[in-house]
């Protein structure tokens, strides 16, 4: 009897495998956008050994599923435009994806400021009313935190309409709309942002474990993982909640205690977002990535200097698409304005972001030191942010003759009791906005104590900085604060990048 049951199970499993339907992950489907001028990979699952045929735009490709049922083919480049139909056929199943477009595909990633929806931006109602762009396509990856690499997610491509756009990434949509208006080709936007996420959660954990610069953070997590008890945290929270409910309303705190988040499935644990959100999309044909993150790492700027470029390189290595463009947003101004020059975690994090441009090819930084809101970590003006990202892409990737960077520090020279600064990327020349007096500069002597400084634009790319309190100046800082008062731009309207000349 036992042999009969075992044989029956074996026959059933054999029959099931032989009749497995061909499947593709959700990144492929109706209304998707494929990257133009690119050999796009297509992959999925089928019965082991099954032959799969894919046809699109006159191309025909055939491959065989391996012993684990995985298969993969690569399309030849398809002309921009569409719509196209992709036919997929196997031994037991036959279906198609319809309304496929070919154009430019960008990933929109980071934390809450990238996740921030159109519905919550300035003039949201106007953006939503004018969002009917059938050639702009959107897909959102759900937020799943796990240590197990996921191959798929629940989601589907949709066209941009007034009904579909409200909950999509505002920066992503405004960026894509600029490209669509300029290039006249379909745009695909993949939104995989997760509010509050730490950069290490976006990196393959194996890479982090093998990087000595990340050892302190990884050791902390390993200790936490060994002792973490989420059920105990829930029990404590429930007890606090019961005590809160038992009190008279006049004795209660205004809000009940918050239910704790599970660190093990959250957005800070190293590798969690890489596995749950990024991994299902790795390999899909893209032009590049736009990124807005850093707030959650602001207290660890020194570590971020290595972590951020490590993350970018990890993505590029695994995508196997070369050094694709990676354009990111520098942190905005935030918190209270300071009366005197001082140290700043946010300024150091901005510096770490800027330094990434010296470490990697094909990266660019959108400076928004003038866009933030002191009392809100989420500036509502996402259109300006998207425009500054779009400038990088349009200039660098699409060869449009536009300015893409504001003034950046080049060199300094001590001349008597003044410091002469020279800048790159000045466009039509240096410009102080709103007032003729440059604001936001501090200067220090040999004692390394900074005081507010006066400044003067003396040419299109040079400034003099001084203070009557400093006879022998040694260093200059600009916009070096959480929320600096600063007003330097190029005459093209792009802000000067915050910097310091001291180390």
Long-range contacts (C-beta under 8 A, 24 or more apart in sequence): 17-47, 17-48, 17-69, 18-47, 18-92, 19-47, 19-92, 20-45, 20-46, 20-47, 20-50, 20-69, 20-92, 21-46, 21-92, 21-93, 22-46, 22-50, 22-52, 22-88, 22-90, 22-93, 22-95, 24-88, 25-151, 25-152, 25-153, 25-280, 26-139, 26-152, 26-153, 26-154, 26-155, 26-156, 26-280, 27-139, 27-153, 27-190, 27-280, 27-281, 27-284, 28-97, 29-97, 29-156, 29-157, 30-97, 30-98, 30-99, 30-100, 30-156, 30-157, 31-98, 31-99, 31-100, 31-101, 31-137, 31-156, 31-157, 31-158, 31-159, 32-97, 32-100, 32-101, 32-137, 32-139, 32-157, 32-188, 33-100, 33-101, 33-102, 33-103, 33-104, 33-105, 33-137, 33-157, 33-186, 33-187, 33-188, 34-75, 34-78, 34-100, 34-101, 34-102, 34-105, 34-188, 34-285, 35-102, 35-103, 35-104, 35-105, 35-188, 35-285, 35-286, 35-287, 36-77, 36-78, 36-79, 36-80, 36-102, 36-103, 36-104, 36-185, 37-77, 38-77, 38-285, 39-74, 39-75, 39-76, 39-77, 39-285, 40-74, 40-75, 40-77, 40-78, 40-284, 40-285, 41-72, 41-73, 41-74, 41-75, 41-283, 41-284, 41-285, 42-72, 42-73, 42-74, 42-75, 42-86, 43-70, 43-71, 43-72, 43-73, 43-283, 44-70, 44-71, 45-69, 45-70, 45-71, 46-71, 46-90, 47-90, 47-91, 47-92, 50-90, 50-91, 50-92, 51-90, 51-91, 52-88, 52-89, 52-90, 53-87, 53-88, 53-89, 53-90, 54-86, 54-87, 54-88, 54-89, 55-86, 55-87, 55-89, 56-84, 56-85, 56-86, 56-87, 56-100, 57-84, 78-102, 80-185, 80-186, 81-185, 81-186, 82-186, 101-135, 101-137, 101-186, 101-188, 102-185, 102-186, 103-135, 103-183, 103-185, 103-186, 103-187, 103-188, 104-179, 104-183, 104-185, 104-186, 104-187, 104-188, 104-287, 105-187, 105-188, 105-189, 105-190, 105-284, 105-285, 105-286, 105-287, 106-172, 106-175, 106-176, 106-179, 106-187, 106-188, 106-189, 106-190, 106-286, 106-287, 106-288, 106-289, 106-290, 106-393, 107-190, 107-192, 107-281, 107-286, 107-288, 107-289, 107-290, 108-169, 108-171, 108-172, 108-175, 108-189, 108-190, 108-191, 108-192, 108-193, 108-289, 108-290, 109-192, 109-193, 109-202, 109-278, 109-289, 109-290, 109-291, 109-293, 110-193, 110-197, 110-291, 110-292, 110-293, 110-328, 110-329, 111-193, 111-194, 111-195, 111-196, 111-197, 111-267, 111-292, 111-293, 111-294, 111-295, 111-296, 112-193, 112-195, 112-196, 112-295, 112-377, 112-378, 113-171, 113-292, 113-293, 113-295, 113-329, 113-332, 113-377, 113-378, 113-379, 113-382, 113-385, 114-169, 114-171, 114-172, 114-191, 114-193, 114-290, 114-291, 114-292, 114-293, 114-329, 115-169, 115-191, 115-193, 115-194, 115-195, 116-169, 116-170, 116-171, 116-378, 116-382, 117-166, 117-167, 117-168, 117-169, 117-170, 118-165, 118-166, 118-167, 118-168, 118-169, 118-170, 118-173, 118-382, 119-166, 119-167, 120-170, 120-378, 120-380, 121-170, 121-380, 121-381, 121-382, 121-383, 122-380, 122-381, 122-382, 122-383, 124-166, 127-165, 127-170, 127-173, 127-174, 128-162, 128-165, 128-166, 129-162, 131-160, 131-161, 131-162, 131-164, 131-165, 131-173, 132-160, 132-161, 132-162, 133-159, 133-160, 133-177, 133-180, 134-159, 134-160, 134-161, 135-159, 135-180, 135-185, 135-186, 135-187, 136-160, 136-173, 136-176, 136-177, 136-180, 136-186, 136-187, 136-189, 137-186, 137-187, 137-188, 137-189, 138-164, 138-165, 138-168, 138-173, 138-189, 138-191, 139-188, 139-189, 139-190, 139-191, 140-167, 140-168, 140-169, 140-191, 140-192, 141-190, 141-191, 141-192, 141-277, 141-280, 141-281, 142-277, 143-194, 143-267, 143-273, 143-276, 143-277, 144-276, 144-277, 145-201, 145-264, 145-265, 145-266, 145-267, 145-269, 145-272, 145-273, 145-276, 146-265, 146-272, 146-275, 146-276, 147-205, 147-269, 147-271, 147-272, 147-275, 148-275, 149-275, 149-279, 150-275, 150-276, 150-279, 150-280, 151-279, 151-280, 152-280, 153-277, 153-280, 157-188, 169-193, 170-382, 170-383, 170-386, 171-290, 171-292, 171-329, 171-382, 171-385, 171-386, 171-389, 172-290, 172-386, 173-386, 174-382, 174-383, 174-385, 174-386, 174-387, 174-390, 175-290, 175-386, 175-389, 175-390, 175-393, 178-386, 178-387, 178-390, 178-394, 179-390, 179-393, 179-394, 179-398, 182-390, 182-394, 182-398, 182-400, 183-398, 190-281, 190-284, 190-286, 192-277, 192-278, 192-281, 193-292, 194-267, 194-273, 194-277, 195-267, 196-267, 196-268, 196-296, 197-267, 197-268, 197-273, 197-293, 197-296, 198-267, 198-268, 198-296, 198-297, 199-293, 199-294, 199-296, 199-297, 199-304, 199-307, 199-308, 199-311, 200-268, 200-270, 200-271, 200-307, 200-311, 201-267, 201-268, 201-269, 201-270, 201-271, 201-272, 201-273, 201-274, 202-273, 202-274, 202-278, 202-293, 202-311, 203-270, 203-271, 203-274, 203-307, 203-310, 203-311, 203-314, 204-271, 204-274, 204-314, 204-318, 205-270, 205-271, 205-274, 205-275, 207-310, 207-314, 208-270, 208-271, 208-310, 211-306, 211-310, 213-303, 213-306, 213-307, 213-310, 214-303, 214-306, 214-307, 214-310, 216-303, 217-270, 217-300, 217-303, 218-270, 221-269, 221-270, 224-263, 225-264, 225-269, 228-263, 228-264, 230-260, 230-262, 230-263, 230-264, 233-260, 234-259, 234-260, 268-296, 274-314, 278-315, 282-315, 282-318, 282-319, 283-318, 283-319, 283-320, 285-321, 286-319, 286-321, 286-324, 287-324, 287-325, 287-393, 287-397, 288-324, 288-325, 288-326, 288-327, 288-393, 288-397, 289-315, 289-324, 289-325, 289-326, 289-327, 290-327, 290-328, 290-329, 290-389, 290-393, 291-326, 291-327, 291-328, 291-329, 292-328, 292-329, 292-385, 293-328, 294-330, 294-331, 294-349, 294-353, 295-331, 295-377, 297-349, 298-331, 298-345, 298-346, 298-349, 299-345, 301-345, 301-348, 301-349, 301-351, 301-352, 302-348, 302-352, 304-349, 304-352, 304-353, 305-352, 305-355, 308-352, 308-353, 308-356, 309-356, 309-359, 309-360, 312-356, 312-360, 312-363, 313-360, 323-360, 323-361, 323-362, 324-362, 325-362, 325-363, 325-364, 325-392, 325-393, 325-396, 325-397, 326-360, 326-362, 326-363, 326-364, 327-363, 327-364, 327-365, 327-366, 327-389, 327-392, 327-393, 328-353, 328-356, 328-363, 328-364, 328-365, 328-366, 329-365, 329-366, 329-368, 329-385, 329-388, 329-389, 330-354, 330-365, 330-366, 330-367, 330-368, 330-369, 330-497, 330-498, 332-368, 332-369, 332-371, 332-372, 332-373, 332-379, 333-369, 333-370, 333-371, 333-372, 333-374, 333-482, 333-483, 333-484, 334-372, 334-373, 334-374, 334-376, 334-377, 334-482, 334-483, 335-374, 335-482, 335-483, 336-374, 336-482, 336-483, 337-374, 337-481, 337-483, 337-484, 337-485, 338-481, 338-482, 338-483, 338-484, 340-451, 340-452, 341-442, 341-450, 341-451, 341-452, 341-477, 341-480, 341-481, 342-450, 342-481, 344-480, 344-481, 344-482, 345-482, 346-481, 346-482, 347-479, 347-480, 347-481, 347-482, 347-484, 347-498, 347-500, 350-498, 351-498, 351-499, 351-500, 354-497, 354-498, 354-499, 362-396, 364-392, 364-396, 364-404, 364-405, 365-405, 365-497, 366-391, 366-392, 367-405, 367-406, 367-494, 367-495, 367-496, 367-497, 367-498, 368-495, 369-479, 369-484, 369-486, 369-495, 369-498, 370-433, 370-486, 370-495, 372-483, 374-483, 388-494, 391-494, 403-427, 403-490, 403-492, 403-494, 404-494, 405-494, 405-497, 406-489, 406-490, 406-492, 406-494, 406-495, 406-496, 406-497, 407-461, 407-488, 407-489, 407-490, 407-494, 407-496, 407-497, 408-496, 408-497, 408-499, 409-478, 409-497, 409-499, 409-501, 410-461, 412-476, 412-501, 414-473, 414-474, 415-464, 417-466, 417-470, 417-471, 417-472, 417-473, 418-464, 418-465, 418-466, 418-473, 419-443, 419-464, 419-465, 419-466, 419-473, 419-475, 419-476, 419-501, 420-462, 420-463, 420-464, 421-462, 421-463, 421-464, 421-465, 421-476, 422-461, 422-462, 423-461, 423-462, 423-463, 423-496, 424-461, 425-490, 426-460, 426-461, 426-490, 427-490, 427-491, 427-492, 427-494, 428-460, 428-490, 428-491, 428-492, 429-460, 429-461, 429-490, 429-491, 430-457, 430-459, 430-460, 430-461, 430-462, 430-463, 430-488, 430-489, 430-490, 430-491, 431-457, 431-488, 431-489, 431-490, 431-491, 432-457, 432-487, 432-488, 432-489, 433-487, 433-488, 433-489, 434-487, 435-487, 438-463, 438-487, 438-488, 439-485, 439-486, 439-487, 439-488, 440-478, 440-479, 440-484, 440-485, 440-486, 440-487, 440-488, 441-465, 441-476, 441-477, 441-478, 442-476, 442-477, 442-478, 442-480, 443-467, 443-470, 443-473, 443-475, 443-476, 443-477, 444-470, 444-473, 444-474, 444-475, 444-476, 444-477, 444-502, 445-470, 445-471, 445-472, 445-473, 445-474, 446-472, 446-474, 448-474, 448-475, 448-502, 450-475, 450-477, 450-480, 474-502, 475-500, 475-501, 475-502, 476-500, 476-501, 477-501, 477-502
